[in-house]
Amino acid sequence: MTDRRLIEDSLPLGAVSKESRREKSLRHGHISTLHIWWARRPLAGCRAAVYAALRPAPTNSDQRRAEHTLIADLVKWEVTDPATMDAGVVAKAKRNLISPDAKGARRIPVVLDPFAGGGAIPLEAERLGCHAIANDLNPVAHIIQLATLEYAQNFSDLAGSSGSSLFSDNERPLIAEALEWSVGAIRQQVERDVKHFYQSTDGEVVIGYIWARTIQCPNPACRVEIPLMGSWWLCKKPKKKVALKPITESTSKIIEFEVLEGDEIDFDPHKCSGYFFLNFMQL
């Protein structure tokens, strides 16, 4: 095979895994604090993957060792500090990726992520000097991507002094007001579109739903849609236990649910799924 990449050869997986796990405890400066998004990819892993996918495979053990050393440093959270990023290992990684062509012009890699989700891959691609193109079918994910990849870069200096700013002293207040209006308009539109899904019941406002796939009971006399849940626990902390208990009724065959807390939990939420299925089979 020609043009093999570093990611096809080898990676320092121990160092990458260690830093990826460490990110879970970060609460300042990490994009995960911008908005909750499921299946978020660790930035350290994405940084290593983007770099290794764009670098050619080493031809000898010395090159391999050098690349592994660089990646082990590159995945550390400290290297993302804007104050030092342009002079440290990130700058070296950029130089390795942006190679000049025959005429001396820089060739900037393009990274396309059509299902970018929370924006981890395109963010790390841009951090490494690449041109990132990101999108997602989910509009929430796309808004997160805009806030991560565009708003912060384009409007971060609105409150600062002019100097090297993209905007003049007269422009900054107007642009800040336009950005605030745009975000507010999106919020109002979303609220109008989904408000009827989050109505209040008994003084309590619905803020979310639990979603589950369902199957139809194979009993011809039943045919009830049964939710597939691996566990009925909603919260299982030492000082707070909450479980969702399915209630079966033989006449209407409608599945209802009851939320139980603490000592009210009179069943095993881990075993309830199997019991629940068999119970309906016998109706």
Order of alpha helices (4+ residues) and beta strands (2+ residues): alpha-alpha-alpha-alpha-alpha-beta-beta-beta-alpha-beta-alpha-alpha-alpha-beta-beta-beta-beta-beta-beta-beta-alpha
